[in-house]
Amino acid sequence: MVNLRTIVGIIGNVISFGLFFAPGPTFYTIIKKKDVEEFKSHPYLATLLNCAFWVFYGMPFVHPNSLLVVTINGVGLVFMIVYLTIYFIYANKKGRKDMGFWLLLEAIFFAAIVLITMLVFHGTTGRSLIVGIVCDVFNILMYISPLTIMKKVITTKSVKYMPFWLSVFNFLNGLCWTTYALLHPFDLYVLISNGIGVISGTVQLILYGYYWCRGDNQIDDDKGGPAPVVTAV
């Protein structure tokens, strides 16, 4: 019989899948124009590394009973590889060089953490600790990344630069995975970052509601703006 934790995890997978799919129209535009224009690869590089660490975290030899963490972040890895491949094809020489540099740094960092985890720690408790901390650091950074947009909303007294539905789904994503972490077996590392994600999402939605009622409600149509950073778990 499917337990409640599994059901919540499946819902989290669905929400996270939607977040990973969200940049799709951006890359469709890139393909049509055959040019990345002012778009940057950094958000997708950050998400790629984040997903890679969560996949590693969910391995049975690191943190058992985390299959649903592995599945959605595995999907996220595939999405990011596709996005970055498209970006590489249509970027100029400088953009490709910049992307290659960061990919190399990420690969070295990821390999170092994997080697330290597997060679120094010989049980799942120790391995979960080191990888869980790394995952939480990245997840928290990604959850608080909209702070710059929130500052702009307050400064301009307008919500035109804050994507409402992205804020909603990031909030629901954090809430879903926080619930998942609280159910048996309890997962502290999934809880920490996603609990902060719930707080961040709540603040964003309150801010949106406040300034939507008071200010300029025009939706931002600037397709050259910064790409959203998303997190699955």
C-alpha angles and dihedrals in degrees: 000000000000111000127218094257091057092049091050090047091052090051088050089052091054094049092046091049089056091051092051090049093050096088090054095099090051092057092043087058090049091052092048093049094036087222134094090210109185096342116122128216095215098093091053093044089052092049091047092056092043092053092046092055093047091051089052091046091054095054113117091239091055107033117357124213093034102114094131090053089055096046099054095041089048087056089047090053091054092049092049093048090052093047093047092047090054090046092051093050094053101032123101122247093271092050092050092048092050092048092048091051094053093044089055092049091048092049092051092047093047092047091049093052092047092050094047091047096049099039102038101036121053102182136057093245094062094038092050089051098054097039093040091055092050091048092049093051091054094042093050091049090052094046093051094042091099089066090097090054091047089053089052091051091053093045096048095032086225134111095207091108096047115085102222100199093046088054091049095050094043087054092048090046092053091045093050095049092043088056090046091053093050094054121085121311089043114222113200096184096052088046098053100056096035092048087057087046090057090051092047092048092048092052091049093051094046089050091048093049093048097050094037088062093045109030148035108320096191114135115237111249096178101127091186092067126113117295117241120254112224134192129201103200 
